[in-house]
Amino acid sequence: MTPTAPAREERLGAIYAFGAYFLWGFMPLYFILLAPIGPWEVVVWRILFSLVFCAILLTVTRTWPKLLAILRDRRLVFWTIIAGLLIYVNWQVFLIGILTGHVIEGSLGYFINPIVTVLLGVLVLHERLRPAQWAAIAIAVVAVVVIIVAYGTFPWIALTLAASFGAYGLVKKQIGPKVDAISGLTLESLWLTPIALVQLIVVANTTGLVFGTQGAGHTVLVTLAGVITAVPLLLFAAGARRAPLVVIGLLQFVAPIMQFLTGWWMLGEPMPLERWIGFGLVWVAIIVLMVDSIASARGSRRASAVVDLA
């Protein structure tokens, strides 16, 4: 391997990760195009078509043996079931937010997700936080209080998205590299299939199914839900293996920024002064967290260089 190969791999990883977050940022527009289909039905097709798409990928890449090996490990099966349930909550609330005019609140959830992840590290993994990380958590809490008191609404969509995706990331950390991206999404979709089928029956017998009734173009768009779900995940997995954690941490804000701009600029969702103040505090907390992460990474590299020289 040439001396420049690691740097090339890191750049490639950053491109993959950016592609993943960029596609995630466009997801609100894609799901809005699926109207008049409702959020409960969309999740059904997202689960079922993700399972079909992943099965095709496993066949093309000839990685069924990896999936079967995971199924023989009870611990991994348990954690993939928990991951599936968490991502179901995340998908369902995300779609409720998008299709009921709460795209901005959804973006807030992904803005505060890194802070929730840090907090979960303390509560679950008993990690020790640096002062700047505590400050970021405190500012984020104040921001939520401002939104609740001043804006007059409880941001349940944002908090549920942040908590579910933060917990999902924690579960993925427990699983580790033993479960690759395709196998992981396949199993998560498989465990959710019974829920999807029950939900499909309920929707069919209440509001009625929209899929297949709005023309060929709309049907194709809904069918692509599996591809739209899987491709960013695979790009992210490829990027996370190559790019430094700090780069991934900085790029993760691409998606919520795009979602915020979609809700505010393109969809005209309200942003009164009280909401700007709340979001502003969240952004201050994020900046504090980012600066601390960069400083910590640089300190670690310097310490590693001193050890190498010694």
C-alpha positions as CSV (number, residue, x, y, z in Angstrom):
1,M,0.0,0.0,0.0
2,T,1.4,3.4,-1.0
3,P,1.8,6.1,1.7
4,T,-1.1,8.1,0.2
5,A,-3.5,5.1,0.2
6,P,-4.8,5.7,3.8
7,A,-5.5,9.4,2.9
8,R,-7.3,8.3,-0.3
9,E,-9.4,5.8,1.7
10,E,-10.4,8.5,4.2
11,R,-11.4,10.8,1.4
12,L,-13.4,8.0,-0.2
13,G,-15.0,7.3,3.1
14,A,-16.0,11.0,3.5
15,I,-17.6,10.9,0.0
16,Y,-19.6,7.8,0.9
17,A,-20.7,9.2,4.2
18,F,-21.7,12.6,2.6
19,G,-23.7,10.7,0.0
20,A,-25.6,8.9,2.7
21,Y,-26.4,12.0,4.6
22,F,-27.3,13.9,1.5
23,L,-29.8,11.2,0.4
24,W,-31.2,11.1,4.0
25,G,-31.6,14.9,3.7
26,F,-33.8,14.5,0.6
27,M,-36.1,11.8,2.2
28,P,-38.8,14.3,3.3
29,L,-39.3,15.4,-0.3
30,Y,-39.5,11.7,-1.5
31,F,-42.1,10.8,1.1
32,I,-44.1,13.9,0.4
33,L,-44.3,12.8,-3.2
34,L,-46.1,9.7,-2.0
35,A,-49.2,11.6,-1.0
36,P,-52.1,10.9,-0.6
37,I,-50.7,7.7,1.0
38,G,-50.7,7.9,4.8
39,P,-47.7,7.4,7.2
40,W,-49.0,4.1,8.6
41,E,-49.3,2.6,5.1
42,V,-45.9,4.0,3.9
43,V,-44.1,2.3,6.8
44,V,-45.7,-1.1,5.8
45,W,-44.3,-0.8,2.2
46,R,-41.0,0.5,3.4
47,I,-40.5,-2.6,5.6
48,L,-41.7,-5.1,3.0
49,F,-39.9,-3.6,0.0
50,S,-36.7,-3.2,2.1
51,L,-36.9,-6.9,2.8
52,V,-37.3,-7.7,-0.9
53,F,-34.5,-5.4,-2.0
54,C,-32.1,-6.8,0.7
55,A,-32.9,-10.3,-0.4
56,I,-32.0,-9.4,-3.9
57,L,-28.7,-7.8,-2.7
58,L,-27.9,-10.9,-0.7
59,T,-28.4,-13.0,-3.7
60,V,-26.4,-10.8,-6.1
61,T,-23.5,-10.5,-3.6
62,R,-23.7,-14.2,-2.6
63,T,-23.7,-13.3,1.1
64,W,-26.6,-15.5,2.3
65,P,-24.1,-17.6,4.3
66,K,-23.3,-14.5,6.4
67,L,-27.0,-14.1,7.2
68,L,-27.3,-17.7,8.2
69,A,-24.3,-17.5,10.4
70,I,-25.8,-14.5,12.3
71,L,-29.1,-16.5,12.8
72,R,-27.1,-19.2,14.6
73,D,-25.9,-16.6,17.2
74,R,-28.8,-16.0,19.7
75,R,-27.1,-12.9,21.1
76,L,-27.0,-11.3,17.6
77,V,-30.5,-12.4,16.8
78,F,-31.7,-10.7,20.1
79,W,-29.9,-7.4,19.3
80,T,-31.2,-7.4,15.7
81,I,-34.8,-7.8,17.0
82,I,-34.3,-4.8,19.4
83,A,-32.7,-2.8,16.5
84,G,-35.7,-3.6,14.3
85,L,-38.2,-2.4,16.9
86,L,-36.3,0.8,17.5
87,I,-36.0,1.6,13.8
88,Y,-39.7,0.9,13.4
89,V,-40.5,3.5,15.9
90,N,-38.1,5.9,14.2
91,W,-39.5,5.3,10.7
92,Q,-43.1,5.6,11.9
93,V,-42.6,8.8,13.8
94,F,-40.5,10.3,11.1
95,L,-43.2,9.6,8.5
96,I,-45.9,11.0,10.8
97,G,-43.9,14.2,11.1
98,I,-43.3,14.6,7.4
99,L,-46.8,13.8,6.2
100,T,-48.5,15.9,8.9
101,G,-46.5,19.1,8.2
102,H,-43.8,18.7,10.9
103,V,-40.6,18.4,8.8
104,I,-38.9,21.1,10.9
105,E,-39.6,19.4,14.1
106,G,-38.2,16.2,12.6
107,S,-35.0,18.0,11.7
108,L,-34.7,19.1,15.3
109,G,-34.7,15.5,16.4
110,Y,-31.7,14.7,14.2
111,F,-30.0,17.9,15.3
112,I,-30.1,16.8,19.0
113,N,-29.5,13.2,18.2
114,P,-25.7,13.4,18.8
115,I,-26.3,15.0,22.2
116,V,-28.8,12.2,23.1
117,T,-26.1,9.7,22.0
118,V,-23.6,11.3,24.4
119,L,-26.2,11.2,27.2
120,L,-27.0,7.5,26.5
121,G,-23.2,6.8,26.8
122,V,-23.4,8.2,30.4
123,L,-26.6,6.5,31.4
124,V,-26.1,3.1,29.8
125,L,-22.4,2.7,29.2
126,H,-21.3,4.7,32.3
127,E,-18.9,6.8,30.2
128,R,-17.3,9.9,31.7
129,L,-18.0,13.1,29.9
130,R,-15.7,16.1,29.4
131,P,-17.0,19.5,30.7
132,A,-17.8,20.7,27.2
133,Q,-20.0,17.7,26.6
134,W,-21.9,18.4,29.8
135,A,-22.3,22.0,28.7
136,A,-23.7,20.9,25.3
137,I,-26.3,18.6,27.1
138,A,-27.3,21.5,29.4
139,I,-27.8,23.9,26.5
140,A,-29.8,21.3,24.6
141,V,-32.1,20.8,27.6
142,V,-32.6,24.6,27.9
143,A,-33.5,24.7,24.2
144,V,-36.2,22.0,24.6
145,V,-37.6,23.9,27.6
146,V,-37.7,27.1,25.6
147,I,-39.6,25.4,22.8
148,I,-42.1,23.9,25.2
149,V,-42.7,27.0,27.2
150,A,-42.3,29.8,24.7
151,Y,-43.5,28.1,21.6
152,G,-46.3,26.3,23.5
153,T,-45.9,22.8,22.1
154,F,-44.1,19.7,23.4
155,P,-41.7,18.5,20.6
156,W,-42.6,14.8,20.9
157,I,-41.7,14.1,17.3
158,A,-38.2,15.5,17.7
159,L,-37.6,13.8,21.1
160,T,-38.9,10.5,19.9
161,L,-36.7,10.6,16.8
162,A,-33.6,11.5,18.8
163,A,-34.2,8.9,21.5
164,S,-35.1,6.1,19.1
165,F,-32.2,6.7,16.7
166,G,-29.8,7.3,19.6
167,A,-30.8,3.9,21.1
168,Y,-30.6,2.3,17.7
169,G,-27.0,3.5,17.4
170,L,-26.3,2.1,20.9
171,V,-27.7,-1.3,19.9
172,K,-25.6,-1.2,16.7
173,K,-22.6,-0.6,18.9
174,Q,-23.4,-3.7,20.9
175,I,-23.7,-5.7,17.7
176,G,-20.4,-4.4,16.3
177,P,-18.9,-5.5,13.0
178,K,-20.3,-9.0,13.3
179,V,-23.4,-7.9,11.4
180,D,-22.8,-6.3,8.0
181,A,-25.2,-3.5,6.7
182,I,-27.1,-5.7,4.3
183,S,-27.6,-8.6,6.7
184,G,-28.6,-6.2,9.5
185,L,-31.3,-4.4,7.5
186,T,-32.5,-7.7,6.1
187,L,-33.0,-9.1,9.6
188,E,-34.5,-5.9,11.0
189,S,-37.0,-5.9,8.1
190,L,-37.7,-9.6,8.6
191,W,-38.5,-9.2,12.3
192,L,-40.8,-6.3,11.5
193,T,-42.7,-8.1,8.7
194,P,-45.4,-9.5,11.1
195,I,-46.0,-6.0,12.5
196,A,-46.1,-4.7,8.9
197,L,-48.7,-7.3,7.9
198,V,-50.9,-6.6,10.9
199,Q,-50.6,-2.8,10.2
200,L,-51.5,-3.5,6.5
201,I,-54.7,-5.3,7.6
202,V,-55.6,-2.5,10.0
203,V,-55.1,0.2,7.3
204,A,-57.0,-1.8,4.7
205,N,-60.0,-2.1,7.1
206,T,-60.0,1.6,8.3
207,T,-58.8,4.2,5.9
208,G,-58.2,1.9,3.0
209,L,-55.1,1.1,1.0
210,V,-53.7,3.7,-1.4
211,F,-50.9,1.7,-3.0
212,G,-51.8,0.8,-6.6
213,T,-54.7,3.2,-6.9
214,Q,-52.9,6.4,-7.9
215,G,-51.4,5.4,-11.3
216,A,-48.3,3.6,-12.4
217,G,-45.9,6.4,-11.5
218,H,-47.1,6.6,-7.9
219,T,-46.9,2.8,-7.6
220,V,-43.3,2.8,-8.8
221,L,-42.4,5.6,-6.3
222,V,-43.8,3.6,-3.4
223,T,-42.1,0.4,-4.6
224,L,-38.8,2.3,-4.6
225,A,-39.1,2.7,-0.8
226,G,-36.9,-0.3,-0.3
227,V,-34.1,1.1,-2.4
228,I,-34.5,4.6,-0.9
229,T,-34.1,2.9,2.6
230,A,-31.2,0.6,1.8
231,V,-28.9,2.7,-0.4
232,P,-28.0,5.4,2.1
233,L,-27.5,2.8,4.8
234,L,-25.0,0.9,2.6
235,L,-23.2,4.2,1.7
236,F,-23.0,5.1,5.4
237,A,-21.6,1.6,6.2
238,A,-18.9,2.0,3.5
239,G,-18.1,5.5,4.7
240,A,-18.0,4.7,8.4
241,R,-15.4,2.0,7.8
242,R,-13.0,4.4,6.0
243,A,-13.5,7.9,7.4
244,P,-12.4,9.1,10.8
245,L,-15.1,9.3,13.5
246,V,-14.7,13.1,13.7
247,V,-15.5,13.4,9.9
248,I,-18.6,11.3,10.3
249,G,-19.7,13.4,13.3
250,L,-19.4,16.6,11.3
251,L,-21.1,15.2,8.2
252,Q,-24.1,13.9,10.2
253,F,-25.5,17.4,10.3
254,V,-26.0,17.5,6.5
255,A,-29.3,15.6,6.7
256,P,-31.0,17.7,9.4
257,I,-29.8,21.0,7.8
258,M,-31.4,19.9,4.5
259,Q,-34.6,18.7,6.3
260,F,-34.8,22.0,8.1
261,L,-34.4,24.0,4.9
262,T,-37.0,21.8,3.2
263,G,-39.6,22.5,6.0
264,W,-38.8,26.2,6.3
265,W,-37.9,27.4,2.8
266,M,-39.7,24.9,0.5
267,L,-42.8,23.9,2.5
268,G,-43.3,27.2,4.4
269,E,-43.6,25.7,7.9
270,P,-43.9,28.4,10.6
271,M,-40.7,29.6,12.4
272,P,-41.7,32.3,14.9
273,L,-39.1,34.0,17.1
274,E,-39.6,31.5,19.9
275,R,-38.8,28.6,17.7
276,W,-35.7,30.4,16.2
277,I,-34.4,30.9,19.8
278,G,-34.9,27.2,20.6
279,F,-33.2,26.0,17.4
280,G,-30.5,28.6,18.0
281,L,-29.7,27.1,21.4
282,V,-29.6,23.7,19.9
283,W,-27.1,24.9,17.2
284,V,-24.9,26.4,19.9
285,A,-24.9,23.1,21.8
286,I,-23.9,21.3,18.5
287,I,-21.1,23.8,17.9
288,V,-19.8,23.2,21.5
289,L,-19.9,19.4,20.9
290,M,-18.2,19.6,17.5
291,V,-15.4,21.9,18.8
292,D,-14.8,19.6,21.7
293,S,-14.8,16.5,19.5
294,I,-12.3,18.0,17.1
295,A,-10.0,19.1,20.0
296,S,-10.2,15.7,21.5
297,A,-9.4,14.0,18.2
298,R,-6.4,16.2,17.7
299,G,-5.2,15.6,21.3
300,S,-5.5,11.8,20.7
301,R,-3.5,12.1,17.5
302,R,-0.7,14.1,19.2
303,A,-0.6,11.6,22.1
304,S,-0.3,8.7,19.6
305,A,2.5,10.5,17.7
306,V,4.4,11.0,20.9
307,V,4.0,7.3,21.8
308,D,5.2,6.3,18.2
309,L,8.3,8.5,18.6
310,A,9.1,7.1,22.0
